[in-house]
Amino acid sequence: MRLHERLHALEPFFAEIAACARNASPSLALREEIGNLGRLGERAMLRARLVFPTPGGPTKQSTG
């Protein structure tokens, strides 16, 4: 499995973490929000599937 497909699944979560923390003061609420976004990003990364073309047909998704 190519790593960059899973990396792309994480990008919006890193952006959201940065936006969330940009003007925030350190706090338990911020830590909880960042933790939640991290868990959501991890799930998105694990669900990411490789899509590769088949000759003359539609794309198929791998299961790994």
C-alpha positions in Angstrom: 0.0 0.0 0.0 1.3 3.4 -0.9 1.8 5.7 2.1 0.8 8.9 0.3 -2.9 7.9 0.0 -3.1 7.6 3.7 -1.2 10.8 4.2 -3.7 12.7 2.1 -6.5 11.3 4.3 -4.8 13.1 7.3 -4.3 16.5 5.7 -7.7 18.0 6.5 -7.4 16.9 10.1 -3.9 18.5 10.5 -5.4 21.7 9.1 -8.3 21.6 11.5 -6.0 21.0 14.4 -3.9 24.0 13.4 -7.0 26.2 13.0 -8.4 25.0 16.3 -5.2 25.8 18.2 -4.2 29.0 16.3 -5.7 31.5 18.7 -6.5 29.2 21.7 -4.8 29.3 25.0 -3.6 26.0 26.4 -6.5 24.3 28.2 -8.1 21.0 28.9 -10.9 21.8 26.3 -8.2 22.4 23.6 -6.4 19.3 24.5 -9.7 17.3 24.3 -10.6 18.8 20.9 -7.1 18.1 19.5 -7.3 14.5 20.8 -10.8 14.1 19.2 -9.5 15.4 15.8 -6.5 13.1 16.1 -8.7 10.1 16.6 -11.0 11.1 13.7 -7.9 11.5 11.5 -6.6 8.2 12.5 -9.9 6.5 11.5 -9.9 8.3 8.2 -6.3 7.2 7.5 -7.2 3.6 8.3 -10.2 3.7 6.1 -8.2 5.2 3.1 -8.3 2.8 0.2 -6.1 2.6 -2.8 -7.9 3.2 -6.0 -6.2 1.9 -9.1 -7.5 1.6 -12.7 -8.2 -1.7 -14.4 -7.6 -1.9 -18.1 -10.9 -1.1 -19.9 -13.0 -1.0 -16.8 -14.1 1.0 -13.8 -11.7 1.5 -10.9 -11.6 -1.1 -8.1 -10.8 -0.4 -4.5 -8.4 -2.5 -2.5 -9.5 -3.9 0.8 -6.2 -3.3 2.6 
